[in-house]
Amino acid sequence: MTVFGVTLLIALGSFAAGLLGALTGLGGGIVIVPMLTLVFHVHLRYAAGAALVSVIATSSGAGAAYVREGFTNIRLAMFLEIATVLGALAGAYAAAFVPPRALAVAFAAVLLHAAYRSLRPHPDRATISAPHPWAARLRLNGVEPLPDGGGRAYTVQSVPLGFAIMSVAGAISGLLGIGSGALKVLALDQAMRLPYKVSAATSNFMIGVTAAASAGIYIRRGYVDPGLAFPVMIGVLLGALVGARLLAAAPTRHLRTLFTVVIVVLAIEMLARAIQGEF
């Protein structure tokens, strides 16, 4: 196959990853890394570098639309980004010292854990109980837009726990080259009790900052190949823009199902390749 053909296939696959990332808050990177390594046989660290660039593109493309539509909780995102950025810097520095096979196993474990947690969601409704004291003091509570033009208020719970999970998510982002949208969505959705669509939108807003914090380290170490990163970035950005338009009307139950199926398949494939020593 020609270079143009391979580039086109990478761009199409990245479009699908961006679409999924925007709809679920995963950020695309969690699909890009296994796609590049398993299908196109790209070295894991170079796949991670390209994925980080794509995550920034996804966040930029979908994030602006979510902010405009009112789904993103900006104050909460800015607060939690303190934790994710610090974790991302630590993870990116550690990535150079961890064997690729160990990274693949860690990636599969993260995916399987995310799938397990997503099978036990709380009802998708605005939390009406008293907010955590930090949420009240920092004014982190918000209102979720509804299709009829109205809104429903929600309160933010377990702020310290959410902050701690975001630190871990940031470290995994820097280590594996993903936006860690899976952990971010689960932290926002289940620990902090935000409505699912608010969680997905807020995660998309955050992942670009997290990825940017660790992308600089990958670039300095030479793990970002422009010829690979460009089609990935274009495809993911277009997919993210389409996904952002579909989110408001998409049923939450279907998003959760899509989330679970995709990451379970990718986790099994990554784990199988790692056990066989193909990384």
Secondary structure, 3 states (H helix, E strand, C coil): CCHHHHHHHHHHHHHHHHHHHHHHCCCCHHHHHHHHHHHCCCCHHHHHHHHHHHHHHHHHHHHHHHHHHCCCCHHHHHHHHHHHHHHHHHHHHHHCCCCHHHHHHHHHHHHHHHHHHHCCCCCCCCCCCCCCHHHHHHCCCEEEECCCCCEEEECCCCHHHHHHHHHHHHHHHHHHCCCCHHHHHHHHHHHCCCCHHHHHHHHHHHHHHHHHHHHHHHHHCCCCCHHHHHHHHHHHHHHHHHHHHHHCCCCHHHHHHHHHHHHHHHHHHHHHHHHCCCC
